């Protein structure tokens, strides 16, 4: 059975003033281009419509737009102080051993030196060990391969963050 009513959080997002809606979108993704594309397509009838618009906008981002989106993400293992979103998403590193945290710091630095940006992964639901293994696996990628993996990971993160936005009660 599918509901024909728009979820309350999505209905609220649809009618937000432009600056407030843009701010909400920029919290989900730091890319101005992505946020403006989603803003321009309002109103959304369903969360799936919003997710599809997000996926389409993500697929069209330039390298510069992707760099802007990545700049909004702290390194794995070092969530932004006072930022409940990055702390929640990186929960898998919270209980990691000091040894694993130290190894992730080294891997993050090596990755950043190789690719020029933070290691980006949809960390929600992943353990510290899974994130470590992913950076070890991906550090050998070409810059082109890695850019497309990052685009996919950003898309997953954006969907999770948009879902939180549209599911929020008043």
VMD Tcl script that builds the backbone (N, CA, C; Angstrom):
set m [mol new atoms 510]
animate dup $m
set s [atomselect $m all]
$s set {name element resname resid chain x y z} {
  {N N UNK 1 A 0.850 -1.186 0.000}
  {CA C UNK 1 A 0.000 0.000 0.000}
  {C C UNK 1 A 0.891 1.244 0.000}
  {N N UNK 2 A 0.616 2.165 -0.874}
  {CA C UNK 2 A 1.399 3.393 -0.916}
  {C C UNK 2 A 0.528 4.562 -0.476}
  {N N UNK 3 A 1.153 5.457 0.223}
  {CA C UNK 3 A 0.459 6.632 0.724}
  {C C UNK 3 A 0.492 7.716 -0.336}
  {N N UNK 4 A -0.614 8.413 -0.493}
  {CA C UNK 4 A -0.666 9.497 -1.470}
  {C C UNK 4 A -0.350 10.836 -0.818}
  {N N UNK 5 A -0.228 10.856 0.500}
  {CA C UNK 5 A 0.072 12.125 1.168}
  {C C UNK 5 A 1.580 12.333 1.262}
  {N N UNK 6 A 1.971 13.564 1.140}
  {CA C UNK 6 A 3.379 13.931 1.236}
  {C C UNK 6 A 3.798 13.869 2.703}
  {N N UNK 7 A 4.945 13.235 3.015}
  {CA C UNK 7 A 5.403 13.187 4.412}
  {C C UNK 7 A 5.507 14.601 4.981}
  {N N UNK 8 A 5.201 14.770 6.285}
  {CA C UNK 8 A 5.199 16.112 6.884}
  {C C UNK 8 A 6.522 16.871 6.694}
  {N N UNK 9 A 7.648 16.184 6.871}
  {CA C UNK 9 A 8.937 16.859 6.709}
  {C C UNK 9 A 9.162 17.331 5.281}
  {N N UNK 10 A 8.711 16.528 4.313}
  {CA C UNK 10 A 8.855 16.911 2.902}
  {C C UNK 10 A 7.918 18.060 2.567}
  {N N UNK 11 A 6.694 18.009 3.080}
  {CA C UNK 11 A 5.741 19.111 2.854}
  {C C UNK 11 A 6.319 20.411 3.416}
  {N N UNK 12 A 6.911 20.332 4.601}
  {CA C UNK 12 A 7.521 21.519 5.217}
  {C C UNK 12 A 8.681 22.027 4.359}
  {N N UNK 13 A 9.537 21.093 3.877}
  {CA C UNK 13 A 10.665 21.482 3.024}
  {C C UNK 13 A 10.170 22.164 1.743}
  {N N UNK 14 A 9.096 21.636 1.163}
  {CA C UNK 14 A 8.566 22.182 -0.090}
  {C C UNK 14 A 8.158 23.646 0.018}
  {N N UNK 15 A 7.740 24.063 1.211}
  {CA C UNK 15 A 7.234 25.436 1.367}
  {C C UNK 15 A 8.202 26.360 2.107}
  {N N UNK 16 A 9.371 25.856 2.458}
  {CA C UNK 16 A 10.363 26.722 3.113}
  {C C UNK 16 A 10.730 27.883 2.198}
  {N N UNK 17 A 11.019 29.019 2.809}
  {CA C UNK 17 A 11.543 30.136 2.024}
  {C C UNK 17 A 12.833 29.675 1.362}
  {N N UNK 18 A 13.142 30.250 0.216}
  {CA C UNK 18 A 14.281 29.789 -0.579}
  {C C UNK 18 A 15.584 29.740 0.215}
  {N N UNK 19 A 15.890 30.782 0.970}
  {CA C UNK 19 A 17.164 30.790 1.712}
  {C C UNK 19 A 17.205 29.688 2.769}
  {N N UNK 20 A 16.076 29.423 3.423}
  {CA C UNK 20 A 16.027 28.375 4.448}
  {C C UNK 20 A 16.133 26.992 3.803}
  {N N UNK 21 A 15.473 26.804 2.668}
  {CA C UNK 21 A 15.547 25.523 1.962}
  {C C UNK 21 A 16.974 25.287 1.456}
  {N N UNK 22 A 17.601 26.338 0.938}
  {CA C UNK 22 A 18.983 26.216 0.458}
  {C C UNK 22 A 19.910 25.859 1.619}
  {N N UNK 23 A 19.708 26.482 2.766}
  {CA C UNK 23 A 20.528 26.172 3.944}
  {C C UNK 23 A 20.344 24.716 4.367}
  {N N UNK 24 A 19.112 24.227 4.343}
  {CA C UNK 24 A 18.841 22.833 4.715}
  {C C UNK 24 A 19.530 21.885 3.743}
  {N N UNK 25 A 19.473 22.205 2.466}
  {CA C UNK 25 A 20.129 21.361 1.461}
  {C C UNK 25 A 21.646 21.404 1.608}
  {N N UNK 26 A 22.193 22.570 1.913}
  {CA C UNK 26 A 23.649 22.696 2.060}
  {C C UNK 26 A 24.137 21.934 3.292}
  {N N UNK 27 A 23.254 21.702 4.270}
  {CA C UNK 27 A 23.627 20.850 5.403}
  {C C UNK 27 A 23.743 19.404 4.969}
  {N N UNK 28 A 22.944 19.021 3.985}
  {CA C UNK 28 A 23.003 17.658 3.456}
  {C C UNK 28 A 24.213 17.479 2.550}
  {N N UNK 29 A 24.498 18.486 1.728}
  {CA C UNK 29 A 25.616 18.417 0.776}
  {C C UNK 29 A 26.157 19.821 0.556}
  {N N UNK 30 A 27.463 19.982 0.635}
  {CA C UNK 30 A 28.093 21.304 0.548}
  {C C UNK 30 A 28.178 21.844 -0.879}
  {N N UNK 31 A 27.759 21.076 -1.871}
  {CA C UNK 31 A 27.807 21.553 -3.253}
  {C C UNK 31 A 26.670 22.541 -3.521}
  {N N UNK 32 A 27.023 23.761 -3.869}
  {CA C UNK 32 A 26.032 24.781 -4.198}
  {C C UNK 32 A 25.237 24.374 -5.435}
  {N N UNK 33 A 25.908 23.836 -6.436}
  {CA C UNK 33 A 25.237 23.426 -7.677}
  {C C UNK 33 A 24.186 22.360 -7.386}
  {N N UNK 34 A 24.558 21.343 -6.601}
  {CA C UNK 34 A 23.625 20.279 -6.238}
  {C C UNK 34 A 22.413 20.876 -5.511}
  {N N UNK 35 A 22.678 21.714 -4.519}
  {CA C UNK 35 A 21.592 22.302 -3.721}
  {C C UNK 35 A 20.663 23.147 -4.588}
  {N N UNK 36 A 21.224 23.946 -5.483}
  {CA C UNK 36 A 20.391 24.809 -6.336}
  {C C UNK 36 A 19.529 23.975 -7.291}
  {N N UNK 37 A 20.075 22.862 -7.792}
  {CA C UNK 37 A 19.282 21.991 -8.680}
  {C C UNK 37 A 18.101 21.387 -7.928}
  {N N UNK 38 A 18.330 20.948 -6.693}
  {CA C UNK 38 A 17.234 20.375 -5.915}
  {C C UNK 38 A 16.207 21.440 -5.547}
  {N N UNK 39 A 16.690 22.622 -5.238}
  {CA C UNK 39 A 15.809 23.728 -4.888}
  {C C UNK 39 A 14.914 24.088 -6.076}
  {N N UNK 40 A 15.484 24.131 -7.263}
  {CA C UNK 40 A 14.747 24.522 -8.464}
  {C C UNK 40 A 13.642 23.533 -8.830}
  {N N UNK 41 A 13.768 22.294 -8.381}
  {CA C UNK 41 A 12.798 21.257 -8.750}
  {C C UNK 41 A 11.651 21.122 -7.738}
  {N N UNK 42 A 11.652 21.950 -6.688}
  {CA C UNK 42 A 10.557 21.876 -5.722}
  {C C UNK 42 A 9.260 22.287 -6.394}
  {N N UNK 43 A 8.112 21.818 -5.938}
  {CA C UNK 43 A 7.901 20.913 -4.815}
  {C C UNK 43 A 8.043 19.439 -5.229}
  {N N UNK 44 A 8.337 18.614 -4.244}
  {CA C UNK 44 A 8.465 17.180 -4.454}
  {C C UNK 44 A 7.235 16.482 -3.885}
  {N N UNK 45 A 6.663 15.564 -4.655}
  {CA C UNK 45 A 5.480 14.837 -4.202}
  {C C UNK 45 A 5.853 13.748 -3.201}
  {N N UNK 46 A 7.013 13.111 -3.424}
  {CA C UNK 46 A 7.434 12.011 -2.553}
  {C C UNK 46 A 8.920 12.143 -2.239}
  {N N UNK 47 A 9.324 11.446 -1.191}
  {CA C UNK 47 A 10.751 11.406 -0.861}
  {C C UNK 47 A 11.524 10.782 -2.013}
  {N N UNK 48 A 10.949 9.775 -2.675}
  {CA C UNK 48 A 11.631 9.145 -3.814}
  {C C UNK 48 A 11.902 10.147 -4.926}
  {N N UNK 49 A 10.966 11.082 -5.145}
  {CA C UNK 49 A 11.183 12.125 -6.154}
  {C C UNK 49 A 12.384 12.991 -5.767}
  {N N UNK 50 A 12.471 13.319 -4.490}
  {CA C UNK 50 A 13.603 14.110 -3.995}
  {C C UNK 50 A 14.909 13.331 -4.160}
  {N N UNK 51 A 14.902 12.040 -3.803}
  {CA C UNK 51 A 16.109 11.211 -3.937}
  {C C UNK 51 A 16.527 11.106 -5.405}
  {N N UNK 52 A 15.557 10.940 -6.307}
  {CA C UNK 52 A 15.867 10.833 -7.739}
  {C C UNK 52 A 16.485 12.141 -8.245}
  {N N UNK 53 A 15.958 13.262 -7.778}
  {CA C UNK 53 A 16.527 14.562 -8.163}
  {C C UNK 53 A 17.947 14.701 -7.623}
  {N N UNK 54 A 18.165 14.219 -6.399}
  {CA C UNK 54 A 19.503 14.259 -5.806}
  {C C UNK 54 A 20.475 13.419 -6.624}
  {N N UNK 55 A 20.050 12.207 -6.975}
  {CA C UNK 55 A 20.913 11.313 -7.763}
  {C C UNK 55 A 21.253 11.938 -9.122}
  {N N UNK 56 A 20.248 12.524 -9.759}
  {CA C UNK 56 A 20.465 13.149 -11.072}
  {C C UNK 56 A 21.426 14.330 -10.958}
  {N N UNK 57 A 21.237 15.157 -9.944}
  {CA C UNK 57 A 22.122 16.313 -9.745}
  {C C UNK 57 A 23.539 15.851 -9.437}
  {N N UNK 58 A 23.683 14.800 -8.618}
  {CA C UNK 58 A 25.008 14.275 -8.268}
  {C C UNK 58 A 25.719 13.758 -9.516}
  {N N UNK 59 A 24.988 13.088 -10.390}
  {CA C UNK 59 A 25.580 12.517 -11.605}
  {C C UNK 59 A 26.134 13.601 -12.526}
  {N N UNK 60 A 25.578 14.803 -12.439}
  {CA C UNK 60 A 25.974 15.894 -13.335}
  {C C UNK 60 A 27.017 16.836 -12.742}
  {N N UNK 61 A 27.425 16.619 -11.497}
  {CA C UNK 61 A 28.386 17.541 -10.884}
  {C C UNK 61 A 29.736 17.488 -11.586}
  {N N UNK 62 A 30.311 18.647 -11.760}
  {CA C UNK 62 A 31.662 18.755 -12.324}
  {C C UNK 62 A 32.688 18.379 -11.258}
  {N N UNK 63 A 33.934 18.253 -11.665}
  {CA C UNK 63 A 35.010 17.969 -10.708}
  {C C UNK 63 A 35.074 19.054 -9.640}
  {N N UNK 64 A 34.856 20.317 -10.030}
  {CA C UNK 64 A 34.881 21.426 -9.075}
  {C C UNK 64 A 33.720 21.313 -8.084}
  {N N UNK 65 A 32.537 20.948 -8.597}
  {CA C UNK 65 A 31.374 20.778 -7.725}
  {C C UNK 65 A 31.605 19.633 -6.744}
  {N N UNK 66 A 32.195 18.532 -7.224}
  {CA C UNK 66 A 32.500 17.407 -6.334}
  {C C UNK 66 A 33.483 17.834 -5.255}
  {N N UNK 67 A 34.483 18.630 -5.641}
  {CA C UNK 67 A 35.465 19.109 -4.662}
  {C C UNK 67 A 34.774 19.951 -3.595}
  {N N UNK 68 A 33.823 20.792 -4.000}
  {CA C UNK 68 A 33.085 21.606 -3.037}
  {C C UNK 68 A 32.268 20.703 -2.103}
  {N N UNK 69 A 31.645 19.672 -2.651}
  {CA C UNK 69 A 30.858 18.737 -1.834}
  {C C UNK 69 A 31.759 18.005 -0.844}
  {N N UNK 70 A 32.921 17.556 -1.290}
  {CA C UNK 70 A 33.840 16.823 -0.410}
  {C C UNK 70 A 34.383 17.702 0.699}
  {N N UNK 71 A 34.548 18.989 0.422}
  {CA C UNK 71 A 35.098 19.914 1.418}
  {C C UNK 71 A 34.194 20.016 2.645}
  {N N UNK 72 A 32.936 19.623 2.504}
  {CA C UNK 72 A 32.010 19.668 3.628}
  {C C UNK 72 A 32.086 18.455 4.536}
  {N N UNK 73 A 33.003 17.538 4.239}
  {CA C UNK 73 A 33.110 16.302 5.032}
  {C C UNK 73 A 34.435 16.244 5.775}
  {N N UNK 74 A 34.373 15.989 7.083}
  {CA C UNK 74 A 35.613 15.846 7.850}
  {C C UNK 74 A 36.252 14.484 7.581}
  {N N UNK 75 A 37.547 14.338 7.849}
  {CA C UNK 75 A 38.190 13.031 7.686}
  {C C UNK 75 A 37.551 11.970 8.574}
  {N N UNK 76 A 37.532 10.739 8.084}
  {CA C UNK 76 A 37.016 9.614 8.874}
  {C C UNK 76 A 37.861 9.496 10.143}
  {N N UNK 77 A 37.178 9.364 11.263}
  {CA C UNK 77 A 37.864 9.265 12.549}
  {C C UNK 77 A 38.023 10.604 13.242}
  {N N UNK 78 A 37.694 11.697 12.533}
  {CA C UNK 78 A 37.798 13.025 13.134}
  {C C UNK 78 A 36.563 13.850 12.789}
  {N N UNK 79 A 35.384 13.461 13.323}
  {CA C UNK 79 A 34.183 14.247 13.036}
  {C C UNK 79 A 34.354 15.680 13.523}
  {N N UNK 80 A 33.654 16.592 12.870}
  {CA C UNK 80 A 33.721 17.996 13.278}
  {C C UNK 80 A 33.229 18.140 14.706}
  {N N UNK 81 A 33.999 18.819 15.574}
  {CA C UNK 81 A 33.544 19.036 16.947}
  {C C UNK 81 A 32.197 19.763 16.952}
  {N N UNK 82 A 31.274 19.262 17.759}
  {CA C UNK 82 A 29.969 19.893 17.868}
  {C C UNK 82 A 29.034 19.606 16.703}
  {N N UNK 83 A 29.425 18.721 15.778}
  {CA C UNK 83 A 28.582 18.405 14.627}
  {C C UNK 83 A 27.955 17.027 14.838}
  {N N UNK 84 A 26.688 16.996 15.264}
  {CA C UNK 84 A 26.060 15.702 15.546}
  {C C UNK 84 A 25.918 14.827 14.298}
  {N N UNK 85 A 25.818 15.434 13.115}
  {CA C UNK 85 A 25.671 14.648 11.882}
  {C C UNK 85 A 26.918 13.838 11.610}
  {N N UNK 86 A 28.097 14.488 11.594}
  {CA C UNK 86 A 29.315 13.731 11.297}
  {C C UNK 86 A 29.631 12.742 12.420}
  {N N UNK 87 A 29.314 13.104 13.666}
  {CA C UNK 87 A 29.543 12.172 14.776}
  {C C UNK 87 A 28.657 10.939 14.634}
  {N N UNK 88 A 27.392 11.148 14.270}
  {CA C UNK 88 A 26.455 10.026 14.093}
  {C C UNK 88 A 26.905 9.142 12.929}
  {N N UNK 89 A 27.272 9.762 11.824}
  {CA C UNK 89 A 27.657 8.996 10.634}
  {C C UNK 89 A 28.945 8.210 10.851}
  {N N UNK 90 A 29.830 8.741 11.675}
  {CA C UNK 90 A 31.114 8.079 11.905}
  {C C UNK 90 A 31.125 7.276 13.206}
  {N N UNK 91 A 29.959 6.904 13.694}
  {CA C UNK 91 A 29.846 6.182 14.955}
  {C C UNK 91 A 30.735 4.937 14.980}
  {N N UNK 92 A 30.955 4.315 13.822}
  {CA C UNK 92 A 31.777 3.108 13.750}
  {C C UNK 92 A 33.213 3.316 14.191}
  {N N UNK 93 A 33.697 4.554 14.150}
  {CA C UNK 93 A 35.067 4.844 14.594}
  {C C UNK 93 A 35.107 5.236 16.067}
  {N N UNK 94 A 33.959 5.568 16.650}
  {CA C UNK 94 A 33.926 6.076 18.026}
  {C C UNK 94 A 34.528 5.089 19.021}
  {N N UNK 95 A 34.227 3.813 18.851}
  {CA C UNK 95 A 34.735 2.819 19.801}
  {C C UNK 95 A 35.999 2.121 19.334}
  {N N UNK 96 A 36.603 2.636 18.272}
  {CA C UNK 96 A 37.806 2.001 17.724}
  {C C UNK 96 A 38.984 2.151 18.697}
  {N N UNK 97 A 39.884 1.195 18.614}
  {CA C UNK 97 A 41.085 1.241 19.454}
  {C C UNK 97 A 41.954 2.423 19.036}
  {N N UNK 98 A 42.831 2.833 19.943}
  {CA C UNK 98 A 43.763 3.919 19.612}
  {C C UNK 98 A 44.640 3.510 18.427}
  {N N UNK 99 A 44.976 2.237 18.362}
  {CA C UNK 99 A 45.793 1.727 17.258}
  {C C UNK 99 A 45.070 1.910 15.916}
  {N N UNK 100 A 43.786 1.558 15.886}
  {CA C UNK 100 A 43.015 1.702 14.654}
  {C C UNK 100 A 42.838 3.176 14.298}
  {N N UNK 101 A 42.570 4.018 15.293}
  {CA C UNK 101 A 42.421 5.455 15.042}
  {C C UNK 101 A 43.720 6.031 14.466}
  {N N UNK 102 A 44.844 5.604 15.014}
  {CA C UNK 102 A 46.140 6.060 14.532}
  {C C UNK 102 A 46.385 5.583 13.101}
  {N N UNK 103 A 46.044 4.333 12.837}
  {CA C UNK 103 A 46.200 3.787 11.482}
  {C C UNK 103 A 45.311 4.551 10.493}
  {N N UNK 104 A 44.079 4.869 10.893}
  {CA C UNK 104 A 43.178 5.629 10.017}
  {C C UNK 104 A 43.728 7.022 9.744}
  {N N UNK 105 A 44.323 7.650 10.734}
  {CA C UNK 105 A 44.911 8.963 10.533}
  {C C UNK 105 A 46.007 8.889 9.473}
  {N N UNK 106 A 46.877 7.900 9.596}
  {CA C UNK 106 A 47.953 7.720 8.608}
  {C C UNK 106 A 47.390 7.439 7.224}
  {N N UNK 107 A 46.401 6.565 7.146}
  {CA C UNK 107 A 45.793 6.236 5.858}
  {C C UNK 107 A 45.078 7.447 5.254}
  {N N UNK 108 A 44.371 8.204 6.090}
  {CA C UNK 108 A 43.709 9.430 5.620}
  {C C UNK 108 A 44.722 10.388 5.002}
  {N N UNK 109 A 45.846 10.561 5.684}
  {CA C UNK 109 A 46.877 11.479 5.181}
  {C C UNK 109 A 47.462 10.983 3.867}
  {N N UNK 110 A 47.729 9.682 3.772}
  {CA C UNK 110 A 48.269 9.106 2.534}
  {C C UNK 110 A 47.263 9.249 1.393}
  {N N UNK 111 A 46.011 9.001 1.693}
  {CA C UNK 111 A 44.954 9.123 0.695}
  {C C UNK 111 A 44.853 10.572 0.224}
  {N N UNK 112 A 44.837 11.495 1.188}
  {CA C UNK 112 A 44.699 12.911 0.847}
  {C C UNK 112 A 45.884 13.384 0.008}
  {N N UNK 113 A 47.070 12.891 0.326}
  {CA C UNK 113 A 48.250 13.259 -0.455}
  {C C UNK 113 A 48.120 12.732 -1.884}
  {N N UNK 114 A 47.596 11.521 -2.040}
  {CA C UNK 114 A 47.471 10.914 -3.368}
  {C C UNK 114 A 46.381 11.572 -4.207}
  {N N UNK 115 A 45.221 11.855 -3.601}
  {CA C UNK 115 A 44.073 12.325 -4.376}
  {C C UNK 115 A 43.750 13.812 -4.191}
  {N N UNK 116 A 44.307 14.449 -3.180}
  {CA C UNK 116 A 44.066 15.876 -2.985}
  {C C UNK 116 A 42.770 16.209 -2.271}
  {N N UNK 117 A 42.143 15.212 -1.662}
  {CA C UNK 117 A 40.918 15.450 -0.894}
  {C C UNK 117 A 40.769 14.355 0.158}
  {N N UNK 118 A 39.836 14.586 1.095}
  {CA C UNK 118 A 39.620 13.605 2.162}
  {C C UNK 118 A 39.103 12.297 1.586}
  {N N UNK 119 A 39.383 11.210 2.292}
  {CA C UNK 119 A 38.801 9.915 1.965}
  {C C UNK 119 A 37.327 10.001 2.303}
  {N N UNK 120 A 36.485 9.743 1.331}
  {CA C UNK 120 A 35.063 9.876 1.541}
  {C C UNK 120 A 34.380 8.533 1.336}
  {N N UNK 121 A 33.603 8.147 2.337}
  {CA C UNK 121 A 32.856 6.896 2.286}
  {C C UNK 121 A 31.572 7.103 3.064}
  {N N UNK 122 A 30.519 6.450 2.633}
  {CA C UNK 122 A 29.281 6.477 3.404}
  {C C UNK 122 A 29.541 5.613 4.635}
  {N N UNK 123 A 29.855 6.260 5.741}
  {CA C UNK 123 A 30.316 5.571 6.951}
  {C C UNK 123 A 29.178 5.002 7.791}
  {N N UNK 124 A 27.958 5.419 7.516}
  {CA C UNK 124 A 26.817 4.969 8.308}
  {C C UNK 124 A 26.738 3.446 8.300}
  {N N UNK 125 A 26.745 2.868 9.505}
  {CA C UNK 125 A 26.624 1.429 9.646}
  {C C UNK 125 A 27.912 0.643 9.445}
  {N N UNK 126 A 29.013 1.323 9.161}
  {CA C UNK 126 A 30.288 0.630 8.952}
  {C C UNK 126 A 31.129 0.671 10.217}
  {N N UNK 127 A 31.893 -0.391 10.425}
  {CA C UNK 127 A 32.823 -0.427 11.552}
  {C C UNK 127 A 34.103 0.303 11.168}
  {N N UNK 128 A 34.894 0.626 12.172}
  {CA C UNK 128 A 36.196 1.236 11.920}
  {C C UNK 128 A 37.059 0.354 11.030}
  {N N UNK 129 A 37.001 -0.948 11.264}
  {CA C UNK 129 A 37.802 -1.886 10.467}
  {C C UNK 129 A 37.353 -1.888 9.007}
  {N N UNK 130 A 36.045 -1.817 8.774}
  {CA C UNK 130 A 35.538 -1.780 7.396}
  {C C UNK 130 A 35.983 -0.504 6.680}
  {N N UNK 131 A 35.989 0.613 7.405}
  {CA C UNK 131 A 36.431 1.869 6.793}
  {C C UNK 131 A 37.928 1.820 6.501}
  {N N UNK 132 A 38.701 1.258 7.431}
  {CA C UNK 132 A 40.142 1.107 7.209}
  {C C UNK 132 A 40.398 0.236 5.980}
  {N N UNK 133 A 39.700 -0.879 5.884}
  {CA C UNK 133 A 39.894 -1.780 4.755}
  {C C UNK 133 A 39.521 -1.094 3.439}
  {N N UNK 134 A 38.480 -0.269 3.464}
  {CA C UNK 134 A 38.051 0.433 2.256}
  {C C UNK 134 A 39.103 1.435 1.794}
  {N N UNK 135 A 39.695 2.193 2.711}
  {CA C UNK 135 A 40.715 3.161 2.296}
  {C C UNK 135 A 41.943 2.424 1.767}
  {N N UNK 136 A 42.294 1.316 2.385}
  {CA C UNK 136 A 43.438 0.527 1.898}
  {C C UNK 136 A 43.184 0.022 0.481}
  {N N UNK 137 A 41.961 -0.416 0.238}
  {CA C UNK 137 A 41.600 -0.927 -1.088}
  {C C UNK 137 A 41.563 0.195 -2.129}
  {N N UNK 138 A 41.010 1.340 -1.753}
  {CA C UNK 138 A 40.791 2.414 -2.724}
  {C C UNK 138 A 42.017 3.259 -3.004}
  {N N UNK 139 A 43.013 3.240 -2.141}
  {CA C UNK 139 A 44.180 4.108 -2.341}
  {C C UNK 139 A 44.941 3.743 -3.623}
  {N N UNK 140 A 44.751 2.513 -4.108}
  {CA C UNK 140 A 45.404 2.092 -5.344}
  {C C UNK 140 A 44.647 2.463 -6.605}
  {N N UNK 141 A 43.474 3.057 -6.468}
  {CA C UNK 141 A 42.673 3.440 -7.632}
  {C C UNK 141 A 43.307 4.586 -8.398}
  {N N UNK 142 A 42.920 4.718 -9.657}
  {CA C UNK 142 A 43.308 5.894 -10.433}
  {C C UNK 142 A 42.461 7.067 -9.954}
  {N N UNK 143 A 42.914 8.294 -10.180}
  {CA C UNK 143 A 42.096 9.449 -9.786}
  {C C UNK 143 A 40.699 9.419 -10.427}
  {N N UNK 144 A 40.599 8.959 -11.662}
  {CA C UNK 144 A 39.313 8.897 -12.348}
  {C C UNK 144 A 38.385 7.878 -11.672}
  {N N UNK 145 A 38.924 6.686 -11.366}
  {CA C UNK 145 A 38.124 5.671 -10.673}
  {C C UNK 145 A 37.647 6.217 -9.329}
  {N N UNK 146 A 38.554 6.833 -8.613}
  {CA C UNK 146 A 38.236 7.320 -7.274}
  {C C UNK 146 A 37.191 8.429 -7.321}
  {N N UNK 147 A 37.265 9.305 -8.314}
  {CA C UNK 147 A 36.279 10.387 -8.432}
  {C C UNK 147 A 34.867 9.791 -8.586}
  {N N UNK 148 A 34.729 8.730 -9.363}
  {CA C UNK 148 A 33.408 8.125 -9.558}
  {C C UNK 148 A 32.948 7.373 -8.310}
  {N N UNK 149 A 33.878 6.747 -7.585}
  {CA C UNK 149 A 33.522 6.099 -6.316}
  {C C UNK 149 A 33.055 7.157 -5.319}
  {N N UNK 150 A 33.774 8.274 -5.261}
  {CA C UNK 150 A 33.403 9.369 -4.359}
  {C C UNK 150 A 32.017 9.902 -4.735}
  {N N UNK 151 A 31.751 10.045 -6.030}
  {CA C UNK 151 A 30.430 10.519 -6.476}
  {C C UNK 151 A 29.332 9.572 -5.953}
  {N N UNK 152 A 29.570 8.261 -6.056}
  {CA C UNK 152 A 28.607 7.266 -5.582}
  {C C UNK 152 A 28.438 7.352 -4.072}
  {N N UNK 153 A 29.561 7.455 -3.343}
  {CA C UNK 153 A 29.493 7.534 -1.876}
  {C C UNK 153 A 28.775 8.808 -1.429}
  {N N UNK 154 A 29.052 9.931 -2.095}
  {CA C UNK 154 A 28.353 11.179 -1.771}
  {C C UNK 154 A 26.856 11.026 -2.004}
  {N N UNK 155 A 26.486 10.355 -3.084}
  {CA C UNK 155 A 25.074 10.126 -3.369}
  {C C UNK 155 A 24.397 9.353 -2.252}
  {N N UNK 156 A 25.082 8.334 -1.705}
  {CA C UNK 156 A 24.530 7.550 -0.593}
  {C C UNK 156 A 24.367 8.425 0.654}
  {N N UNK 157 A 25.392 9.216 0.939}
  {CA C UNK 157 A 25.349 10.111 2.106}
  {C C UNK 157 A 24.198 11.116 1.949}
  {N N UNK 158 A 24.081 11.691 0.754}
  {CA C UNK 158 A 23.023 12.677 0.515}
  {C C UNK 158 A 21.640 12.068 0.733}
  {N N UNK 159 A 21.441 10.831 0.253}
  {CA C UNK 159 A 20.142 10.170 0.440}
  {C C UNK 159 A 19.838 9.989 1.935}
  {N N UNK 160 A 20.821 9.568 2.703}
  {CA C UNK 160 A 20.613 9.379 4.151}
  {C C UNK 160 A 20.263 10.712 4.807}
  {N N UNK 161 A 20.994 11.748 4.442}
  {CA C UNK 161 A 20.749 13.059 5.046}
  {C C UNK 161 A 19.414 13.646 4.598}
  {N N UNK 162 A 19.059 13.465 3.328}
  {CA C UNK 162 A 17.759 13.945 2.848}
  {C C UNK 162 A 16.620 13.178 3.520}
  {N N UNK 163 A 16.808 11.885 3.728}
  {CA C UNK 163 A 15.778 11.088 4.403}
  {C C UNK 163 A 15.530 11.636 5.807}
  {N N UNK 164 A 16.601 12.001 6.505}
  {CA C UNK 164 A 16.446 12.582 7.848}
  {C C UNK 164 A 15.685 13.907 7.748}
  {N N UNK 165 A 15.970 14.692 6.732}
  {CA C UNK 165 A 15.308 15.985 6.543}
  {C C UNK 165 A 13.804 15.804 6.301}
  {N N UNK 166 A 13.437 14.876 5.425}
  {CA C UNK 166 A 12.024 14.736 5.070}
  {C C UNK 166 A 11.230 13.920 6.086}
  {N N UNK 167 A 11.909 13.169 6.944}
  {CA C UNK 167 A 11.206 12.381 7.945}
  {C C UNK 167 A 11.029 13.126 9.260}
  {N N UNK 168 A 11.695 14.274 9.400}
  {CA C UNK 168 A 11.600 15.038 10.645}
  {C C UNK 168 A 10.161 15.462 10.899}
  {N N UNK 169 A 9.763 15.304 12.129}
  {CA C UNK 169 A 8.446 15.821 12.532}
  {C C UNK 169 A 8.614 17.313 12.813}
  {N N UNK 170 A 7.532 17.986 12.993}
  {CA C UNK 170 A 7.557 19.448 13.184}
  {C C UNK 170 A 8.488 19.896 14.280}
}
mol reanalyze $m
mol bondsrecalc $m
mol representation Tube
mol addrep $m
